[in-house]
């Protein structure tokens, strides 16, 4: 009876009932609900063990910066091939300082970057088309197979793609705005260039610089280049990278900078990296997989893109602008078409021509593709069945990946963590473990209490003093027996599945007598 009276009091006729959750949530914009959904998916289960090799290496760099106070060079065992410019590691170390060193604090910022990219894409699409198309573009990025995973794994690519998207969005707003009101967008453009260079170097220059290069060939977009004043602002934007490069050169006698130029520019232009290569068209094929189930509309999006290329050529050749895209706009259709086409060219096609084919290379093209697919879905007058069920399938797919598949895979990735936990009982803080080989397991180095020092010259093993702790595989253990080096095993040997190369390693801690 009391409950009934309380509810009657709360639910007076002259006002809506505060307990009516349906009416409450109906007042929240759809984009707000979708943002909450995406944020929950990105943050759920983010306390799982680190991924080898990249994520564990990046986490190790940030942890070393925090403990040693060296924010210029990147040092961590088994992680040399993963060294990059330092912005991502600086931000991770700040997250560690504020929230503590943990897997969740490591992955918090990448989740923020992915959510921000989806919101920027939503706003861009809404200004070009309408609310419904904008919702589609948000969902395409948030619920495709591959793109949201960059917010659940703390790689450099999430931050880089956010900065590339921010620069692209800034150019978009400059094209729409009056030239007297673009100061903030010019600042954001050069900010994204500067921070992108400090994140991964050339990719943001390839993407945004390529777009600006194409802008030079059309009189209306050429005006944007004069507004950007690259002859003045580009050197300023490069100053943070150049200053860090100067300090890194001084600290490493030039070794780090020479290595980065060779590894990230010279080799990747002609040779595959980590054995990942493919012919032109590899990424086109990959889009049909990574954008599933939205890739059902990818062919129609490409057909419309080809039509836009023809329209741009006719407008440029004959000065006759008749565009089927952006029906809600009355002007700037040519300029916006050039922006989108050049974005696809330098965010995707450019990387099809390289020998090296890493999945993260064309990430900057995903927001553009999301806009094109969303537009194709909204303007499609047939296939209403698929327009109804694809979003539902995509949401169900995302929930399944986050709550079922990733936790199952996480359990299979715990070998390094279990080995480190077992060996930590034989180690004390400040111990050093000498690794005879580079086992490419930065996650093991991250969870092990002792510092790992790589010593790959087998001839120097005999000079190691008594009490030295070695990390060995079975082959090296037999080699020590042949040399007559005596010692004792610390605990049992551990089997670790190196899933990044589908290889099983059997390792042992060995203490020299």
C-alpha positions in Angstrom: 0.0 0.0 0.0 2.9 2.4 0.9 4.6 1.6 -2.4 1.4 2.3 -4.3 1.0 5.7 -2.6 4.7 6.6 -3.2 4.4 5.9 -6.9 1.1 7.8 -7.1 2.8 10.8 -5.5 5.7 10.6 -7.9 3.5 10.1 -10.9 1.1 13.0 -10.6 -1.1 13.7 -13.7 0.3 17.1 -14.3 3.9 15.8 -14.8 5.6 12.8 -16.3 6.6 10.1 -13.9 10.3 10.2 -13.0 10.3 6.4 -12.8 9.2 6.2 -16.5 12.6 5.3 -17.9 11.3 4.9 -21.5 10.3 8.6 -21.6 13.5 9.6 -19.9 15.7 7.8 -22.5 13.5 9.0 -25.4 14.7 12.6 -24.6 18.3 11.7 -25.1 19.5 12.2 -28.7 20.2 9.1 -30.7 23.9 10.1 -31.0 24.1 10.3 -27.2 22.8 6.8 -26.8 25.1 5.4 -29.5 28.1 7.2 -28.0 27.4 5.6 -24.6 27.0 2.2 -26.3 30.3 2.6 -28.1 32.1 3.9 -24.9 30.9 0.8 -23.0 32.0 -1.5 -25.8 35.4 0.2 -25.9 36.0 0.1 -22.2 34.6 -3.3 -21.4 37.2 -5.9 -20.6 40.1 -3.5 -21.1 41.9 -4.9 -18.0 43.0 -8.0 -20.0 46.6 -8.9 -20.5 48.7 -7.0 -23.0 48.9 -7.9 -26.7 52.2 -8.9 -28.1 54.1 -7.3 -29.6 53.2 -3.7 -30.4 50.9 -2.9 -27.4 53.2 -4.5 -24.8 56.2 -2.7 -26.3 54.5 0.7 -26.3 53.4 0.1 -22.7 56.9 -0.8 -21.8 58.3 2.4 -23.4 55.8 4.5 -21.3 56.6 2.6 -18.1 60.3 3.0 -18.6 59.9 6.7 -19.3 57.9 7.0 -16.0 60.4 5.1 -13.9 63.7 6.4 -15.4 62.6 9.9 -16.3 64.0 9.6 -19.8 61.3 11.0 -22.1 63.5 11.2 -25.2 64.6 7.7 -26.1 62.5 4.5 -26.2 64.0 1.6 -24.2 62.4 -1.7 -23.4 63.4 -5.4 -23.8 62.4 -7.2 -27.1 61.0 -3.9 -28.4 63.5 -2.3 -30.7 61.5 -2.6 -34.0 58.6 -0.8 -32.4 60.3 2.5 -31.5 58.5 5.6 -32.8 58.3 9.3 -32.2 57.2 9.8 -28.6 53.8 11.5 -28.3 51.8 8.3 -27.8 54.3 7.2 -25.1 54.2 10.6 -23.4 50.4 10.5 -23.2 50.4 6.9 -21.9 52.9 7.8 -19.2 50.7 10.7 -18.1 47.8 8.3 -17.9 49.9 6.0 -15.8 50.8 8.9 -13.5 47.1 9.9 -13.0 45.4 6.5 -12.9 48.2 4.2 -12.0 50.1 1.7 -14.1 47.5 -0.8 -15.4 46.1 -2.2 -18.6 42.9 -0.1 -18.2 44.8 3.2 -17.9 46.9 2.2 -20.9 43.8 1.6 -23.1 41.7 4.5 -21.9 43.0 7.2 -24.3 42.8 5.0 -27.4 39.2 4.4 -26.6 38.7 8.2 -26.4 40.4 8.7 -29.8 38.1 6.2 -31.5 35.0 7.7 -30.0 36.2 11.2 -31.0 36.7 10.0 -34.6 33.2 8.6 -34.8 31.8 11.8 -33.5 33.7 13.9 -36.0 32.5 11.7 -38.8 29.0 12.0 -37.5 29.1 15.8 -37.4 30.7 16.0 -40.9 28.1 13.7 -42.4 25.2 15.6 -40.7 26.5 18.9 -42.3 26.7 17.3 -45.7 23.5 15.2 -45.7 21.1 14.8 -42.8 20.7 13.3 -39.3 19.8 9.8 -40.4 22.8 9.5 -42.8 25.1 10.8 -40.0 23.8 8.1 -37.6 24.6 5.5 -40.2 28.2 6.8 -40.6 28.7 6.7 -36.8 27.4 3.1 -36.7 29.5 2.0 -39.6 32.7 3.0 -37.8 31.5 2.0 -34.3 30.2 -1.5 -35.3 32.4 -2.7 -38.1 34.8 -5.6 -37.5 38.2 -3.9 -37.4 38.0 -0.2 -36.8 36.7 -0.2 -33.1 39.4 -2.7 -32.1 41.9 0.2 -32.4 40.2 1.6 -29.3 40.6 -1.6 -27.4 44.3 -2.1 -28.2 46.7 0.7 -27.2 48.5 1.2 -30.5 49.9 4.4 -31.9 47.3 4.1 -34.8 44.3 5.3 -32.8 45.9 8.6 -31.9 47.3 9.0 -35.4 44.0 8.3 -37.1 42.3 10.8 -34.8 44.8 13.5 -35.7 44.4 12.7 -39.4 40.6 12.9 -39.1 40.8 16.1 -37.2 43.0 17.6 -40.0 40.6 16.4 -42.6 37.6 17.8 -40.7 39.4 21.1 -40.3 39.8 21.3 -44.1 36.1 20.4 -44.5 35.1 23.3 -42.2 37.4 25.7 -43.9 35.7 24.9 -47.2 32.3 25.6 -45.7 33.1 28.7 -43.7 33.6 32.3 -44.7 37.3 33.1 -45.0 37.1 35.6 -42.2 35.9 32.9 -39.7 38.4 30.1 -40.3 41.1 31.0 -37.8 40.3 28.2 -35.3 40.1 25.6 -38.1 43.5 26.7 -39.5 45.0 26.3 -36.0 43.4 22.9 -35.6 44.7 21.8 -39.0 48.3 22.7 -38.2 48.0 21.3 -34.6 46.9 18.0 -36.1 49.9 18.1 -38.5 52.3 18.9 -35.7 51.1 16.3 -33.3 50.7 13.7 -36.0 54.4 14.1 -37.0 55.3 13.7 -33.3 53.2 10.5 -33.2 54.3 8.6 -36.3 56.2 10.9 -38.6 55.4 10.7 -42.4 51.8 9.3 -42.6 50.0 12.5 -41.6 52.1 14.4 -44.1 51.3 11.9 -46.8 47.5 12.2 -46.0 47.0 15.9 -45.4 49.9 17.0 -47.5 48.6 15.0 -50.4 45.2 16.5 -50.1 46.7 20.1 -50.1 48.8 19.2 -53.1 45.6 18.2 -55.1 44.0 21.5 -53.9 46.6 23.4 -55.9 45.0 22.3 -59.2 41.6 23.9 -58.7 41.2 27.7 -58.3 38.6 27.5 -55.5 40.5 25.0 -53.4 43.8 26.8 -54.2 42.5 29.6 -52.0 42.5 27.2 -49.0 46.3 26.8 -49.4 46.8 30.5 -49.3 44.6 30.6 -46.1 46.7 27.8 -44.6 50.0 29.6 -45.4 52.2 26.5 -45.4 55.4 28.4 -46.1 55.0 29.9 -42.6 53.1 27.4 -40.5 54.6 24.1 -41.8 58.1 24.8 -40.4 56.4 25.8 -37.1 54.4 22.6 -37.1 57.5 20.5 -37.6 59.4 22.3 -34.7 58.3 19.8 -31.9 59.4 16.8 -34.0 62.7 18.5 -35.0 63.4 19.5 -31.4 62.7 15.9 -30.1 64.9 14.6 -33.0 67.7 16.9 -32.0 67.6 15.6 -28.4 67.3 12.0 -29.5 70.3 12.5 -31.8 72.4 13.9 -29.0 71.4 11.1 -26.6 72.0 8.2 -29.0 74.8 9.7 -31.2 72.3 9.6 -34.1 71.6 5.9 -33.9 67.9 6.2 -33.2 67.1 8.8 -35.9 69.2 7.0 -38.6 67.3 3.7 -37.7 63.9 5.4 -37.9 64.7 6.9 -41.3 65.8 3.5 -42.6 63.0 1.5 -40.9 60.0 3.7 -41.4 60.8 5.4 -44.7 63.4 3.6 -46.9 62.4 0.0 -46.1 58.7 0.3 -46.1 58.7 2.0 -49.6 60.3 -1.1 -51.2 60.2 -4.1 -48.8 57.6 -5.8 -46.7 57.6 -5.3 -43.0 57.3 -8.3 -40.6 56.6 -10.4 -43.7 53.3 -8.6 -44.4 53.1 -7.8 -48.1 50.6 -8.0 -50.9 49.8 -6.8 -54.5 47.8 -3.7 -55.3 44.1 -4.4 -54.4 45.0 -6.0 -51.0 43.3 -3.2 -49.0 40.3 -3.2 -51.3 39.7 -6.8 -50.5 40.4 -6.1 -46.8 37.7 -3.4 -46.7 35.0 -6.0 -47.6 36.1 -8.0 -44.5 36.9 -5.2 -42.0 33.7 -3.2 -42.8 31.4 -6.2 -42.5 28.4 -6.2 -42.5 28.3 -2.7 -43.9 30.5 -3.7 -46.8 27.2 -5.0 -48.4 26.8 -1.4 -49.6 30.5 -0.9 -50.5 30.1 -1.7 -54.2 27.4 1.0 -54.6 29.6 3.5 -52.7 32.5 2.8 -55.1 30.2 3.2 -58.1 29.1 6.6 -56.9 32.7 7.5 -56.2 33.6 6.7 -59.9 30.6 8.8 -61.0 31.9 11.7 -58.8 35.4 11.4 -60.4 33.7 11.8 -63.9 31.8 14.8 -62.6 34.9 16.4 -61.2 36.7 15.9 -64.5 33.8 17.4 -66.5 33.6 20.4 -64.1 37.4 21.0 -64.3 37.6 20.5 -68.0 34.5 22.3 -69.2 33.7 24.4 -66.1 30.3 22.9 -65.9 29.4 21.8 -62.3 26.7 19.2 -62.1 27.1 17.0 -59.1 24.9 14.2 -57.8 26.6 14.2 -54.4 25.8 16.5 -51.5 22.2 17.4 -52.6 21.6 19.6 -49.6 24.4 22.0 -50.5 24.1 24.8 -53.1 27.8 25.6 -53.4 31.3 24.1 -52.8 30.2 20.8 -54.3 33.3 20.7 -56.5 35.7 21.6 -53.6 34.1 19.0 -51.3 34.3 16.3 -54.0 38.0 17.0 -54.5 38.5 16.8 -50.7 36.9 13.4 -50.4 38.5 12.0 -53.6 42.0 13.2 -52.6 41.4 11.8 -49.1 40.7 8.4 -50.5 43.7 8.7 -52.8 46.2 9.5 -50.0 44.5 7.6 -47.3 44.1 4.4 -49.2 45.3 4.2 -52.9 48.8 5.5 -52.0 49.3 2.4 -49.7 48.1 0.0 -52.3 51.2 0.9 -54.3 53.6 0.1 -51.4 55.1 -3.4 -51.0 54.5 -3.4 -47.3 50.9 -4.0 -46.3 50.1 -3.5 -42.6 46.3 -3.4 -41.8 46.7 0.0 -40.0 48.0 1.9 -43.1 44.7 2.9 -44.6 42.9 3.7 -41.3 42.5 7.4 -42.4 40.3 6.3 -45.2 37.7 4.5 -42.9 35.8 7.7 -41.9 35.6 8.7 -45.6 34.4 5.3 -46.6 31.9 5.4 -43.7 30.4 8.7 -45.1 30.2 7.2 -48.6 28.6 4.0 -47.4 26.1 5.8 -45.2 25.1 8.1 -48.1 24.6 5.0 -50.4 22.4 3.3 -47.8 20.3 6.4 -47.2 19.8 7.1 -50.9 19.1 3.5 -51.9 15.5 3.1 -52.7 15.7 -0.7 -52.9 17.1 -3.3 -50.6 15.0 -2.0 -47.7 15.3 -5.4 -46.0 19.1 -5.0 -45.7 18.8 -1.4 -44.6 16.7 -2.6 -41.7 18.7 -5.7 -40.6 22.3 -4.7 -41.3 22.5 -2.2 -38.4 21.0 -4.8 -36.1 23.4 -7.4 -37.3 26.3 -5.0 -36.8 25.3 -4.1 -33.2 24.9 -7.8 -32.4 28.3 -8.5 -34.0 30.0 -5.9 -31.9 28.4 -7.1 -28.7 29.5 -10.7 -29.5 33.1 -9.6 -30.3 33.4 -7.6 -27.1 31.7 -10.0 -24.7 32.6 -13.4 -26.2 35.4 -13.6 -28.7 37.8 -11.1 -27.2 37.5 -12.6 -23.6 38.1 -16.1 -25.1 41.2 -14.9 -27.0 42.4 -13.0 -23.9 42.4 -16.3 -22.0 44.6 -17.9 -24.6 47.0 -14.9 -24.5 47.9 -15.3 -20.8 50.9 -17.6 -21.2 53.4 -14.7 -20.8 51.6 -13.4 -17.7 51.4 -16.9 -16.1 55.1 -17.5 -16.8 56.1 -14.1 -15.3 53.9 -14.7 -12.2 55.4 -18.1 -11.6 59.0 -16.8 -12.0 58.5 -13.7 -9.9 58.6 -15.7 -6.7 62.2 -16.5 -7.4 63.1 -12.9 -8.2 63.4 -9.8 -6.1 63.1 -6.1 -7.0 66.3 -4.9 -8.7 67.3 -8.3 -10.2 68.5 -8.5 -13.8 67.7 -11.3 -16.1 70.0 -11.9 -19.1 68.2 -13.0 -22.2 70.4 -15.0 -24.6 68.1 -14.4 -27.6 65.6 -11.8 -28.6 62.4 -13.8 -28.0 60.2 -10.9 -29.1 58.0 -11.2 -26.0 57.7 -7.6 -24.6 54.7 -8.7 -22.6 56.9 -11.2 -20.6 59.3 -8.3 -19.9 56.5 -6.1 -18.8 55.1 -8.6 -16.2 58.4 -9.8 -15.0 59.6 -8.1 -11.8 63.2 -8.1 -12.9 64.8 -6.0 -15.6 65.7 -8.0 -18.8 69.0 -7.3 -20.5 69.5 -8.8 -24.0 72.9 -10.5 -24.6 72.8 -12.3 -27.9 76.6 -12.9 -28.2 76.9 -16.5 -27.1 80.7 -16.2 -26.8 80.2 -13.8 -23.8 78.2 -16.3 -21.8 81.3 -17.9 -20.2 82.3 -14.4 -18.9 79.1 -14.0 -16.9 79.6 -14.1 -13.2 78.2 -16.6 -10.7 74.6 -15.7 -9.7 73.6 -14.4 -13.1 70.0 -15.3 -14.0 69.5 -16.3 -17.6 66.4 -16.6 -19.8 66.9 -19.6 -22.1 65.1 -21.8 -24.5 65.8 -25.6 -24.8 68.4 -25.2 -27.5 70.4 -22.6 -25.6 70.2 -24.7 -22.4 71.8 -27.7 -24.2 74.5 -25.4 -25.5 75.3 -24.3 -21.9 75.7 -27.9 -20.9 78.2 -28.4 -23.7 80.2 -25.4 -22.5 80.2 -26.9 -19.0 78.3 -24.0 -17.4 76.7 -25.3 -14.2 73.6 -23.9 -12.5 70.1 -24.5 -11.3 66.7 -23.9 -12.8 64.4 -21.5 -11.1 61.1 -23.2 -11.2 59.7 -25.2 -14.1 60.1 -24.4 -17.7 57.2 -22.6 -19.3 55.5 -23.0 -22.6 54.4 -19.7 -24.2 52.3 -19.4 -27.3 53.6 -16.5 -29.4 50.3 -16.0 -31.2 51.6 -13.1 -33.3 53.7 -15.5 -35.3 51.8 -18.8 -34.3 54.9 -20.3 -32.6 55.3 -22.0 -29.3 58.4 -21.2 -27.2 59.6 -23.2 -24.2 61.6 -21.0 -21.9 63.4 -21.5 -18.6 65.0 -19.3 -15.9 68.5 -20.6 -15.1 70.8 -19.3 -12.4 74.6 -19.7 -12.9 76.6 -21.2 -10.0 
